[in-house]
Amino acid sequence: MPRKLNITVDYNVCVGNAMCETFATSTFGLNDDRQSYVIDPAGDPEETVLEAAENCPVSAITVVDAETGEQLFP
């Protein structure tokens, strides 16, 4: 069973280049300000979500294991 993730986007940092949405299309979307937001934390496999977070050029995405609190990224 895949682990549950808490995913946050720091809107003070996000520049809206949509890399996360490109990698994890079911997890991330862009709001009206062209900043990323989380549509569904379980929308894509964990590896895909982590790849999306790692490809954010400004490291605006934080991924945490919802059950243990372990920070997975950054």
N, C-alpha and C positions, 0 to 999 in steps of 0.2 A: 504494500500500500504506500503510495507516495506521501511524503510528509507535507503538512500544511505550512504555507509560507505567509508571512506578513511582509508586504512590499510597500515601501513608501517612496514618494518622489519629493525632493526638496524644491519647492517652487521658487525659492530665492536663488537657486543655482541653475535650474533647468533652462536651456536655451531653445528648446523645441526643435531640435534637428531630426527627431523621429527615428533615430537608430533603434531605440527599444521597440517601437511599434513595427519596424521592419523585421526584427528578429522574432518577436513574440506577439504576433498579431491578435491573439485571443486574450492576452493579458493586459496589453497597454493600448491606449488610444490617445488622441490629442484633443484638448479642450478648446474652447473658443479663443483662448489666448495663445494657442499653438504650443501649449505645454503638455507634457505627458501626464497621464493619470492612469490609475489601475482600474481596468474594467472588471477583471476576474483574476484573483491571485492563483486560482487553480486552472486557468485557461490554457496554459501550455505546460509541458513537462519542466521539472525543476532545472534541468540542464539548459533548456532553452531560455528560461527566465534569467539564469545566471549569465548566460552568454549575452543577453540583451543588456543586463546591468553592466557587464564588463566593457561593452562597446559604447557606453554613454561617454561622450568626450569630456564631460564636466563632472562625472561621478555623482550625479544627482539622485541615483537610485540606491536604496538600502534594502537588502533582503535578509530576513531573520526567520529562523525556524520558529513557528508559532507555538509549539509545545515546549521546547527546551529554552528558548530565548537566545540560542546560539546565533551570532551574526555570521551569515554566510557570505555577504558582500556588503561593503568593501572589506 
